[in-house]
Amino acid sequence: MACSSIERLGWLCSLCRCFLLLLLCLPLNSAAVSFIRANNGIAQSADIATSGPGTLSCGVESGTNGDASVPCLKSALAFSLTGIPYVGQLDSRSSSSGSIDSGTEDAASEPHLQNSSLALSGVPSVEQIKSLISTYGPIIYFHPKEQYFPASVDWFFGKGALLYSKGQSAPTVIARDGSNLPAGGSDDGEYWIDFPNDGTAGEVRIGSLQTAKVYAHAKQMFGVFTDIALWIFYPFNGAARARFEIIDLDLGKIGEHVSDWEHVTLRIDNLTGKLSRVFFSQHSGGVWVDPIDLEYADGSKFVVYASRSGHASYPHPGIHLLGDHGVGLRNDADKSQYILDASRNFKIVSADYLGFGNAPEEPAWLQFMRKWGPKLDYEAKEEIDKAIQTAPFFLRHKLRSLANKLPNEVMGEEGPTGPKEKASWTKDEQMW
């Protein structure tokens, strides 16, 4: 007698369960690694353990980051860039620069990325992180009308940035290396950073593109990836602009705050050394983009567009709306003569998976967990009302109702916390 549809479905489900159990019982092989790599470690479940040469031990749980402290790709699966055309060998033709300390060392002086010349632990060493950034580091374009550019942290501190503490009226001048900033703790509101009060605040808020660099943090993800977050510091975040269907509106002071930290993240496949995906941070969230969907400026260097004033990162130019149904924060992104080449201007600030003695020493300012800017003295609602008053009378009522739909990111009045206080420092990136 022919099987019913329900019986056939039950038989198929049983077969699938048997197949999955077989996969989980097998030692890690190229198929298992490919399965995890293909899904970029997102919402997958696998327990991996082998023994002998090429020992590999790591766990990836559903919806978690796994144990980032356990090196996974050892010996036979060791990290290697040799022979991969996407990465390129380091030879006398290499001209990209970057270092742990100053971002000025010549990459051509670094060892070739070959297993035979480097004692690899299955994850990229400092030299390899430098080479990966030199190869894949993006070209960052700023909007033609951008007024607030990035700067190096030491430039910002060297201009007289001040440390304030609750209950004390006299601020402290921050040391150029940030060594007198309180380390550790949490974002408890006890301390915050602000511009100098000697009349140079206007100059400082503009930034210093010629001193700017990206600050690189490398961490292990899901046992088979290295995430390299490239953090960019801006002394000031400009005012926001909103779009209400077909109407654009300047929002006064809304969105302004001292200091701004933004980043893009390179997700590197530990098995091949290839760029797997790129994360573009956009205010409190962001998006992952596959390499095939990126725009490239120079070989393997992809393009990042930093939005005007707010500095959110986008893979393509245009007007990007943060919101729903035609109402939201307007992010304008376009090319200009203002660029930052991250492949040449970077500093590795953290890679703690390498362990003591092998990882770069973290700068003192990275340990500051409080706000990098004060709470500004304005009321968001009042600023929106002022902006709406500039619109035609017959549109004001509709604009007020639409203003309630603006995303919370528009209302930011405080400076951000530093990179190490962000959830993505130890966890996966937060998507929209």
C-alpha positions in Angstrom: 0.0 0.0 0.0 1.4 3.5 -0.9 2.7 5.6 2.0 0.7 8.6 3.0 2.2 12.1 2.8 2.5 12.2 6.5 4.4 8.9 6.6 6.8 10.0 3.8 7.4 13.2 5.7 8.2 11.3 8.9 10.6 9.0 7.1 12.4 12.0 5.6 12.7 13.8 9.0 14.2 10.6 10.5 16.8 10.4 7.7 17.8 14.0 8.3 18.2 13.4 12.0 20.4 10.4 11.4 22.5 12.5 9.0 23.0 15.3 11.6 23.9 12.8 14.3 26.5 11.3 12.0 28.0 14.7 11.4 28.2 15.5 15.1 29.9 12.2 15.8 32.6 12.6 13.2 35.9 14.4 13.9 36.2 17.8 12.5 37.0 17.7 8.8 37.0 20.1 5.9 33.2 19.6 5.4 32.5 20.5 9.0 34.8 23.5 8.9 33.2 24.6 5.6 29.7 24.3 7.2 30.6 26.6 10.0 32.5 29.0 7.7 29.6 29.1 5.2 27.2 30.2 7.9 29.7 32.7 9.5 29.2 31.2 12.9 25.7 32.6 13.2 23.1 30.5 15.1 24.9 27.2 14.5 25.3 24.4 16.9 28.4 22.1 16.9 30.7 20.5 19.4 34.1 19.9 17.9 37.0 17.8 19.3 39.7 15.9 17.7 43.1 14.5 19.0 46.5 13.9 17.6 48.2 16.0 15.0 46.2 19.1 14.1 44.5 19.0 17.5 41.4 21.1 17.5 39.1 21.9 20.4 36.4 24.4 20.5 32.7 24.8 21.1 30.1 26.8 19.2 26.7 27.0 20.8 23.5 28.2 19.1 23.4 32.0 19.1 26.6 32.4 21.1 30.2 33.3 20.4 31.8 30.1 21.5 35.0 30.0 23.5 37.1 32.7 21.9 40.0 31.9 24.2 40.7 28.4 22.6 42.8 28.4 19.5 41.1 26.1 17.1 43.0 25.8 13.8 46.3 24.2 14.7 49.0 22.4 12.8 47.5 20.9 9.6 44.7 23.5 9.7 47.1 26.3 10.6 46.5 29.9 9.5 48.3 30.5 6.3 48.1 33.2 3.6 50.6 31.5 1.3 49.5 31.2 -2.3 46.3 33.0 -1.8 46.0 35.7 -4.5 43.5 37.7 -2.5 46.0 38.5 0.1 49.3 38.7 -1.7 52.8 37.9 -0.6 54.8 40.4 1.4 57.7 41.3 -0.8 59.7 44.3 -1.9 56.7 45.6 -3.8 54.6 46.0 -0.7 54.3 49.6 0.4 51.5 49.5 3.0 52.5 50.6 6.4 51.3 50.0 9.9 52.6 48.8 13.3 51.7 48.0 16.8 53.1 51.3 18.0 52.9 54.1 15.5 51.3 52.8 12.3 54.4 53.8 10.3 56.5 50.7 9.9 57.1 49.4 6.4 55.2 46.1 5.8 57.9 45.0 3.4 60.1 44.5 6.5 57.8 41.9 8.0 58.3 38.1 7.5 56.4 36.4 4.7 53.2 34.8 5.8 54.3 31.2 5.5 54.0 28.3 7.9 57.6 27.4 7.2 58.9 30.8 8.5 56.5 31.4 11.4 55.6 29.3 14.4 51.8 29.5 14.1 49.3 28.6 16.7 46.4 28.4 14.3 45.4 32.0 14.8 47.0 35.1 13.3 50.0 36.5 15.0 50.7 40.2 15.4 52.7 40.2 12.2 49.9 38.5 10.4 47.3 40.9 11.8 49.4 43.8 10.4 49.6 42.1 7.0 45.8 41.5 6.9 45.1 45.1 7.7 47.7 46.2 5.1 45.9 44.0 2.6 42.2 44.4 3.4 42.2 47.7 5.3 39.5 49.9 3.6 39.7 53.3 2.0 37.3 55.5 4.0 35.6 58.4 2.2 34.2 61.4 4.0 31.3 63.4 2.6 32.2 66.5 0.6 30.4 68.7 3.1 31.8 67.0 6.2 32.8 69.4 8.9 33.9 67.1 11.7 36.8 64.7 10.9 38.5 62.0 12.8 41.8 62.4 14.7 44.2 60.3 16.6 43.5 60.0 20.3 46.9 61.4 21.3 46.2 64.5 19.1 42.9 65.0 21.0 44.5 64.6 24.4 47.5 66.7 23.3 45.2 69.6 22.5 44.2 69.9 26.1 41.2 67.5 26.5 39.9 67.6 30.1 38.8 64.9 32.6 35.9 65.9 34.8 34.7 64.0 37.9 31.4 64.3 39.7 31.5 66.6 42.7 34.7 68.4 41.6 34.7 71.8 39.8 38.3 71.8 38.6 39.0 69.4 35.7 42.3 67.6 35.1 44.2 68.0 31.9 44.5 64.5 30.3 48.1 63.2 29.6 48.8 62.8 25.9 48.9 59.0 26.3 45.9 58.9 28.6 47.9 57.5 31.5 46.1 59.6 34.1 42.6 58.4 33.1 40.9 56.2 35.7 41.1 52.6 34.5 38.5 49.9 34.8 35.2 50.1 36.5 32.0 50.8 34.5 30.0 53.6 32.9 28.8 54.9 36.3 28.8 58.6 35.5 31.6 59.4 37.9 33.9 60.7 35.2 33.7 62.1 31.7 35.9 63.7 29.1 35.3 67.2 27.5 37.0 69.7 25.2 39.7 72.1 26.5 38.4 75.3 28.0 41.2 77.5 26.7 39.4 78.7 23.6 40.6 76.0 21.3 37.4 73.9 21.5 36.3 75.0 18.0 39.6 73.8 16.5 39.4 70.5 18.3 35.9 69.7 17.3 36.9 69.9 13.6 39.4 67.0 14.1 42.7 66.3 12.4 42.4 64.1 9.4 46.2 64.2 8.8 46.8 62.5 12.2 43.8 60.1 12.1 44.3 56.4 12.2 42.2 53.3 12.9 42.7 51.4 16.1 42.6 47.6 15.5 41.3 45.0 17.9 41.5 41.4 16.9 39.5 38.6 18.6 38.6 35.0 17.8 35.0 34.2 16.8 33.2 30.8 16.5 36.5 28.9 16.4 37.2 29.5 12.8 37.3 33.3 12.3 39.4 36.2 13.4 37.4 39.5 13.7 39.5 42.6 13.3 37.5 45.7 14.4 39.0 48.9 13.1 37.9 51.7 15.4 37.9 55.4 14.3 37.8 58.3 16.8 36.1 61.6 16.0 36.4 64.5 18.5 32.8 65.6 17.6 29.6 64.2 16.2 27.6 66.8 14.3 23.9 67.6 14.3 21.4 65.2 12.8 19.1 65.7 9.8 15.8 64.0 9.5 13.7 63.0 6.5 9.9 63.1 6.8 8.8 61.4 3.6 9.8 64.0 1.0 10.8 66.8 3.5 14.3 67.1 4.9 14.7 69.0 8.2 17.7 70.1 10.1 17.3 69.1 13.8 19.2 72.0 15.5 21.5 70.6 18.2 20.0 67.1 18.2 22.6 64.5 17.6 25.5 66.7 18.7 27.9 65.3 21.2 31.6 65.4 22.1 33.5 62.4 20.8 32.3 59.7 18.5 33.6 56.1 18.1 32.7 54.2 15.0 34.1 51.0 13.5 34.1 48.5 10.7 35.0 44.9 11.3 36.9 42.5 9.0 35.9 38.9 9.5 38.9 36.7 8.4 38.7 33.0 7.7 41.4 31.4 9.8 41.7 28.4 7.4 42.3 30.5 4.2 43.2 34.0 5.4 40.5 35.3 3.1 38.1 38.1 3.9 34.8 36.4 4.7 32.5 39.4 5.5 32.7 43.0 6.6 30.6 44.6 9.3 29.5 48.3 8.9 28.6 49.9 12.2 25.7 52.4 11.9 25.0 54.1 15.2 23.7 51.4 17.6 23.5 48.6 15.0 24.9 47.7 11.6 25.0 45.3 8.7 27.2 42.4 7.5 28.2 42.6 3.8 29.7 39.9 1.7 32.9 40.7 -0.3 31.1 40.3 -3.6 28.8 43.2 -2.6 31.6 45.6 -1.6 33.0 48.4 -3.7 36.7 48.2 -4.3 39.1 51.1 -4.7 42.5 49.4 -5.0 42.8 45.7 -5.5 41.6 44.1 -2.3 40.9 47.4 -0.5 37.2 47.9 -0.2 35.5 51.3 0.3 33.7 52.6 3.4 31.6 55.7 3.2 31.4 57.7 6.4 28.1 59.6 6.6 28.0 63.3 7.0 28.2 64.6 10.6 27.1 61.3 12.2 29.9 59.1 10.7 27.9 55.9 10.3 29.6 53.4 7.9 28.1 52.4 4.6 29.3 50.2 1.7 27.8 52.4 -1.0 27.2 56.1 -1.5 23.7 57.7 -1.4 21.1 58.8 1.1 20.6 56.1 3.7 17.6 56.4 6.0 17.7 55.1 9.5 14.0 54.6 10.3 10.8 53.2 8.8 8.1 54.3 6.4 10.0 57.2 5.0 10.7 58.8 8.4 14.0 58.7 10.1 17.6 59.9 10.4 19.1 60.9 7.1 22.7 59.7 6.5 24.4 61.2 3.5 27.4 59.3 2.1 29.5 60.2 -0.9 33.1 60.4 -2.2 35.3 63.5 -1.8 38.9 64.4 -1.6 38.8 63.6 2.1 40.0 60.1 2.7 41.6 57.9 5.3 43.5 54.8 4.0 43.1 52.3 6.9 45.7 50.0 5.3 48.4 52.5 5.9 47.2 54.4 9.0 46.5 51.9 11.8 47.6 50.9 15.2 47.0 47.4 16.8 45.7 48.1 20.3 44.5 44.7 21.4 44.7 41.0 20.5 44.5 39.3 23.9 43.9 35.8 22.5 47.6 35.8 21.8 48.4 35.7 25.5 50.8 37.7 27.7 54.1 38.4 25.9 52.7 37.9 22.4 49.8 40.3 22.4 50.4 44.1 22.0 50.3 46.2 25.1 46.9 48.0 25.3 47.1 51.8 25.6 46.1 53.4 28.9 43.1 55.2 27.3 41.6 51.9 26.2 40.9 51.1 29.9 38.7 54.2 30.4 35.2 52.9 30.6 33.3 56.1 31.1 31.8 58.6 28.7 34.1 60.3 26.2 31.9 63.4 26.3 29.6 65.3 28.7 25.8 65.4 28.6 24.9 68.4 26.6 22.5 70.9 28.0 19.5 70.8 25.6 16.0 69.2 25.5 15.5 67.1 22.4 11.7 67.9 22.3 12.4 71.6 22.3 15.0 71.3 19.5 12.5 69.3 17.4 9.8 71.9 18.0 12.3 74.7 16.9 13.1 72.7 13.7 9.4 72.1 12.9 8.7 75.9 13.2 10.9 76.4 10.1 8.5 74.2 8.0 5.5 75.5 6.2 2.5 76.1 8.6 0.2 73.5 7.0 2.8 70.7 7.5 3.7 71.3 11.1 1.0 69.2 12.7 2.0 66.2 10.5 5.7 66.7 11.2 5.0 66.7 14.9 3.3 63.3 14.7 6.0 61.9 12.5 8.7 63.2 14.8 7.5 60.6 17.4 8.7 57.9 15.0 12.3 59.1 14.8 14.8 56.4 16.0 16.2 56.8 19.5 19.7 57.3 18.0 18.7 60.8 16.9 18.2 61.9 20.5 21.7 61.2 21.7 23.0 64.0 24.0 25.9 62.3 25.6 29.3 61.3 24.4 29.9 57.6 23.8 31.8 55.1 25.9 35.1 53.8 24.5 35.6 50.7 22.3 36.3 48.3 25.2 33.0 49.2 26.9 31.0 48.1 23.8 29.3 44.7 23.8 31.0 43.9 20.5 34.4 44.0 22.2 33.9 40.4 23.4 30.7 39.4 21.5 29.4 39.3 18.0 28.4 42.5 16.2 24.9 43.8 16.8 22.8 43.8 13.6 19.7 45.8 12.9 
